């Protein structure tokens, strides 16, 4: 680029556009015209105008990074804490959830267990808290328990187990959903235990299960292995009991009654 003094407005606009392309500043490139017009109207100083442009670029980059981390987490659907109905789920303490939303527990590599029957909000909270962590800069991965175990078994058969365990070990927060829905054979349970051991006190694990800890022997049929897994998932961690009354079922019944009465 050849720099010239006293550029016309048209030439200056073209130069800014070209410079933003070269420097990879898409937000400034998109916004500088409107920002410049607004700065002239408001009689902003050069420094204030430059600060506004740079902050807009920084904010947009932070937003794009958050979106990339959320996509990388592979959540099956979008869930937020704002959309969680605490009135319909009285077993869940809003203050506890708001504390977890600060993600201090992820920073400290502590575990989280969400225990309750189907339809009580476990997966909603798991995804929403995982999303909060991703938005705050943590690397997050969501996976169903059976899918994780199947992946580990396949990796072991293909002699790729250490690589797969290391990949799951690197993320800051591993969210395992639907733990306890299906019985795992000894091999599958041992492979899952390896992942949990790899992450112990180094990175956080959050799980959602429809079984209380006493019922986990149905999933992990070896009592000693079951006890070791429970220990890994509860040591220094938070436990939220979401209860036994299905919010989804109550919501469906309420809608049906409204339709019938209407």
Long-range contacts (C-beta under 8 A, 24 or more apart in sequence): 25-57, 26-60, 27-56, 27-57, 27-59, 27-60, 27-61, 28-53, 28-54, 28-56, 28-57, 31-56, 65-137, 66-134, 66-135, 69-134, 69-135, 69-137, 69-138, 69-139, 69-140, 70-131, 70-134, 70-135, 70-140, 72-134, 72-139, 72-140, 72-141, 73-130, 73-131, 73-134, 73-140, 73-141, 73-142, 73-175, 74-141, 74-142, 74-143, 75-127, 75-130, 75-131, 75-142, 76-127, 76-142, 77-127, 78-127, 78-131, 79-123, 79-124, 79-127, 79-128, 79-131, 80-128, 80-131, 81-125, 81-128, 81-129, 81-132, 83-124, 83-128, 84-121, 84-124, 84-125, 84-128, 85-121, 85-247, 88-247, 88-250, 88-251, 89-120, 89-121, 89-242, 89-243, 89-247, 90-243, 91-116, 91-120, 91-241, 91-242, 91-243, 92-121, 92-125, 92-240, 92-242, 92-243, 93-240, 96-238, 96-240, 97-125, 97-129, 97-240, 100-129, 100-238, 101-129, 101-132, 103-132, 103-133, 103-136, 103-138, 105-204, 105-237, 105-238, 106-133, 106-136, 106-138, 106-172, 106-173, 106-204, 108-204, 108-236, 109-199, 109-201, 109-202, 109-203, 109-204, 110-204, 110-236, 110-237, 110-238, 111-204, 111-205, 111-206, 111-207, 111-232, 111-233, 111-234, 111-235, 111-236, 111-237, 111-238, 112-204, 112-205, 112-206, 112-207, 112-237, 112-238, 112-239, 112-240, 113-206, 113-207, 113-209, 113-233, 113-234, 113-237, 113-238, 113-239, 113-240, 114-206, 114-207, 114-208, 114-209, 114-240, 114-242, 115-208, 115-209, 115-210, 115-211, 115-212, 115-213, 115-239, 115-240, 115-241, 115-242, 116-210, 116-241, 116-242, 116-243, 116-244, 117-210, 117-242, 117-243, 117-244, 117-245, 117-246, 118-210, 118-246, 118-248, 119-246, 119-247, 119-248, 119-249, 120-242, 120-243, 120-244, 120-245, 120-246, 120-247, 121-242, 121-247, 122-177, 122-208, 122-209, 122-210, 122-242, 123-177, 123-178, 123-208, 125-208, 125-240, 125-242, 126-175, 126-177, 126-206, 126-207, 126-208, 127-175, 129-206, 130-173, 130-175, 130-206, 133-172, 133-173, 138-172, 138-173, 139-170, 139-171, 139-172, 139-173, 140-171, 140-172, 140-173, 140-174, 140-175, 141-168, 141-171, 141-173, 141-174, 141-175, 142-175, 142-177, 143-174, 143-175, 143-176, 143-177, 144-176, 144-177, 144-178, 145-176, 145-177, 145-178, 145-179, 145-180, 145-181, 145-182, 145-192, 145-207, 146-178, 146-181, 146-182, 148-176, 148-192, 148-195, 149-184, 149-188, 149-189, 149-191, 149-192, 152-188, 152-191, 152-192, 152-194, 152-195, 153-187, 153-188, 153-191, 156-187, 156-191, 161-191, 161-194, 165-194, 165-195, 165-198, 166-198, 168-195, 168-198, 168-199, 169-195, 169-198, 169-199, 169-202, 169-203, 170-203, 171-203, 172-203, 172-204, 173-203, 173-204, 173-205, 173-206, 174-199, 174-203, 174-204, 174-205, 174-206, 175-206, 175-207, 175-208, 176-205, 176-206, 176-207, 176-208, 177-207, 177-208, 178-208, 178-209, 178-210, 179-207, 179-208, 179-209, 179-211, 179-219, 180-209, 180-210, 180-211, 180-215, 180-216, 180-218, 180-219, 181-210, 181-219, 182-219, 183-218, 183-219, 183-221, 184-219, 184-220, 184-221, 185-221, 186-221, 186-222, 186-225, 189-219, 189-220, 189-221, 189-222, 189-225, 189-226, 189-229, 190-225, 192-229, 193-225, 193-228, 193-229, 193-232, 196-229, 196-232, 196-233, 197-232, 200-232, 200-235, 201-235, 205-232, 205-233, 207-233
